[in-house]
């Protein structure tokens, strides 16, 4: 579709400047057009003109207080692609005009063992999220459903020329969230990898695992998206609504990556793993889950979680995706369609990521 440009412009005030944005004024309230403050460009900051912002299921969880009490008004969006408009005097890694991205975090303590190891996503003091968080000055962070954002250069990513900005935006969450566990658990030639769910995360997991050389199977509730799954790189596709699937595939996989945001019957899925296999959750259900520990003990299986990736690994992922032409499959929308898009995400009615044209904000 061709989105219509909204007649709004960025206005600067003393110190901060106000930028157009879409925000949820309260939990579960429809998002609406507003303005939010952006800080002045500091010594090591970059000002980014946002071109595109992906809609992640976690945006909906947080805008509706699904993961706990949020900070409102909330401007979601942590899949951000744009162009550098201004740099601080101490910036050495970026210049005006560079193509850049911002993912799920915009800062961390930078001092703990995790941060020093390049695992800022596991910062001992807690990383600072791109939205629905407080920065080091105690001010709320506002995300990518806006025209501009100011980010420290250390948490800004370079988008390779081989990726167009619209299909690159979802890689800043969906891409790294699936790349990180696939890399950590050594998906590659000779490995059998199953991906649970074929949505925004799942379709990238399939593409990335296939590009790494693994034999990929999609496990989805139905066969409705089978043709897509095979086209994206899966060798096999099974319906989990059929109990025969769990009998047929028992003991088959080295790695299962669950991308769904609903609780799984973990004992059934753990039965699909080989000895020493791992089931890794990257989807985050709002409800608690249950487990019989014998599902883990009897064949030394692992039930694990994984959260995005560090800055260096995220850059590695972007470079990998550019080298293998792995942009997300998207539906481009205008900002006035955000609320409708949220409802469609909940119905699994998108193939496979909504991306907002920021010019329409």
Residue, then its C-alpha position, 0 to 999 in steps of 0.5 A: x500500500x502507499x501510505x499518506x504523509x501526515x501534515x506534521x513536522x518536528x518542532x524544537x524547543x529550548x533543551x529538548x525538542x518535541x517530535x510527532x509520535x503515536x502513544x497509548x495514553x493509558x493501559x489498553x487505550x487506543x494509540x493516538x497521535x501526540x508529541x513527545x520530548x527528545x533530549x538534546x544531542x549529547x556528546x556521544x548521541x546520534x539523532x535519527x530520522x526514523x523511516x520505519x518502525x516494526x510492530x512487535x507482539x511485545x508492543x501489544x503486551x506492554x501497551x495493554x499492561x500484559x507484562x505488568x504495570x507500564x509507564x504511560x503515555x507509552x510510545x511503543x516500538x523497538x524495531x527502528x530503522x532510519x537515517x542519522x540526522x545529527x551527531x554529537x561532537x564526540x561521535x566517532x562511529x556514525x556520520x550524518x546520512x548513515x543508515x542505522x537501526x535501534x533495537x530493544x535497548x538504548x543503554x546499560x550499566x556498561x560495567x557489569x560482567x555481562x556488559x563487559x562480555x558484550x551481553x548488554x541484554x543481560x546487564x546485571x543492573x538491567x538494561x534500559x529499554x527503548x520504551x516503557x522504561x526510565x533512562x539514567x536521568x529518570x526520564x521515560x523512554x519513548x520508542x519508535x512510533x515517532x519521527x525521531x529518536x536520540x540514542x547513544x552511538x554505543x547502542x546504535x546499529x549500522x544497517x548494511x546497504x544490502x538491506x532496505x530499511x523497511x524490511x530491516x526494521x523488524x530485524x532489530x527485534x525479530x531478527x536478533x531474538x531468533x538469531x541469538x539462540x540459534x547461534x548460541x545453540x549452534x544451529x548449522x549443518x547436521x543439526x535438526x531445528x524445529x521452530x514453534x509458530x510461524x509469525x513475526x519471530x517464527x518466519x525469521x527463525x526459519x529463514x535464519x536457521x535455514x541460512x545457517x545450514x540446519x534442517x528446519x521443521x515448523x511446528x504450527x497449530x495448523x497447516x494453514x501456512x505450510x506453503x509459506x513455511x516451505x518457501x521460507x526454508x523449512x524442510x518439513x511442516x507439521x500441525x501440533x493440533x494432531x497428536x500423531x505429530x508428537x508420536x511421529x517426531x519423538x526424539x527428533x530435534x537437537x534444538x527447538x525454538x518456541x516463538x509463541x506467546x501462549x503457554x506450551x504443554x512443555x512435557x509434550x514438546x520436550x519429548x521431541x528432543x534428542x538426548x542433550x537437546x534444548x527447548x528455548x523460549x523466545x516468546x513470552x507468555x503472560x501466564x505461568x507455565x507448568x512442567x514435570x521435571x522428569x521431562x528434563x532429567x531422563x535424557x539430560x534435556x534443557x529448557x531455556x530462555x533467550x532475550x534478544x542479543x548484545x550490540x555486537x551480536x545484533x550487528x553480526x546478525x544484521x551483517x549475516x542477514x544482508x549477506x543472505x538477503x534475509x529481510x523480514x516479510x512485511x506489510x507496510x502501513x500508515x500510522x492511522x492503521x496501528x490500532x487495527x494492526x494490533x487487533x490483526x496481530x492478535x488474530x495472527x492476521x499478518x504475514x509476517x510483520x507490520x511496519x509503520x511508515x514513519x512519514x505518516x506519523 
